[in-house]
Amino acid sequence: MKMSKLKLIIQREFIAKVRNKSFIMMTFLSPLLMIGMGALIYFLMQKNDEKIKKIVYVDNSEMFSKEDFKDSKTIHFLDYTALGAQETKKKVEEGNYYGALIIPKQDSLELLAKSIEFYSKDSPGMSVINSLENKIESKIRNKKLNNFGIDLDKIQASKINTDIKMFNFSGEESSKLINGLKIGVGAIAGYLLMMFVLIYGTSVMRSVIEEKTSRIIEIIVSSVKPFQLMLGKILGNASAGLLQFFIWGIIIFVISIVASSVFGVDVVEMQTARVPAEQMEAARAAAGGDKMQLVIQEILKLPILKMFVLFIFYFLGGFMLYSSLFAAVGAAVDNETDTQQFMMPIMLPLILGVYVGFAMVINDPHGSIAVLFSHIPFTSPIVMLMRVPFGVSWYELLISMALLLVTFVFMVWLTAKIYRVGILMYGKKPTYKDLYKWLKYKG
């Protein structure tokens, strides 16, 4: 009988959610909007790169040449040394120029390096300034080396690139590319989880507030225990969120297949290709137009199935844990405005998980801090997902998963105590002291 009531609550919440017009619209529009935003950003970046920045320079030091200021794709240099500094600045101010670089004449290279000036109408981009500084530093450094009697050709010839091949003790090869992909996949998974928890957790909270204000909840609790009602709401919304996630995945996959065919990239061939390690190294050296294929081949080396299963588990576990807290907040207040005082303590662990993930996991995925926060239930859904691509032992995963499940059940039981009292309270803005009293209430 109890299970049938729980099943009815889950079905009610799930159907109410998926029939919502906004849910249907966002299910199909969100992937398109995300891809559209990405395409727009790429288009704007391309447009920005197409704009030629004209920079004029006045070299009173007579140390630089046109070879030192070679034109690039986005910057075109003009030598106005003959015009003089003052006339050049006036011309740049009145004309259509990006800026003017003034290199004065100095007695020493140290003074020269500190006295170079750049004038522009608007604040210049940092990438432009960094590029100019690198050019100037390189020239002055070479000049100093010449003054010390050091042969620049020998220094150039002595430069060598080192590429350390990485293996684990089972003989599996790794690379800087696959490490970067692991960071990216883990970061995306953790960020997606945080967004889902916030979106659907607040959805549970709003659902509780609506039922409370309409007094429907008074009828429901007469036949269902608060624990069952909370659990049903959480599972119903989690099912709807999971369904939406799967639909997003299918839509994005279909769009990627269509896009790959349009741009001439055979995704199926890439997925089935198996390239030996020796050929892969040779391919990396001459990547050229095959960079996308190399990226996909490296992605296929990741534990995709394991990551997918764990994403589902931590998505559900993290969502249900936080949704119990959101439901308790919804039961305690009469309107959404009053929820603000209770939202920050709930959101802080989520934010902490993201910060720990980006600050610690990326630098040391198996460090003590990363391991600790991947076991704490309030941060483990995000931090552990970021660690999984780097390889996590099963005993660590089992401990983390067990702690998350136990904490979820405990939090549902605990917040149900607030829920059973709060849903019948009207007209008073609750405080943390009131919540503590409701927890102790035994009636």
Secondary structure, DSSP 8 states (H G I E B T S, - for coil): -HHHHHHHHHHHHHHHHHT-HHHHHHHHHHHHHHHHHHHHHHHHHHHHHHS-EEEEEEETTS---TTTT---SSEEEEE-GGG-HHHHHHHHHHTT-SEEEEE---SSHHHHHHH-EEE-SS---HHHHHHHHHHHHHHHHHHHHHHTT--HHHHHHH-------EE-TT--EE-HHHHHHHHHHHHHHHHHHHHHHHHHHHHHHHHHHHHHHTTHHHHHTTTS-HHHHHHHHHHHHHHHHHHHHHHHHHHHHHHHHHHHHHTT--HHHHHH----HHHHHHHHHT-GGGHHHHHHHHHTTS-HHHHHHHHHHHHHHHHHHHHHHHHHHHHH-SSGGGGHHHHHHHHHHHHHHHHHIIIIITT-TTSHHHHHHTTSTTTHHHHHHHHGGG---HHHHHHHHHHHHHHHHHHHHHHHHHHHHHTT--SS---HHHHHHHHH---
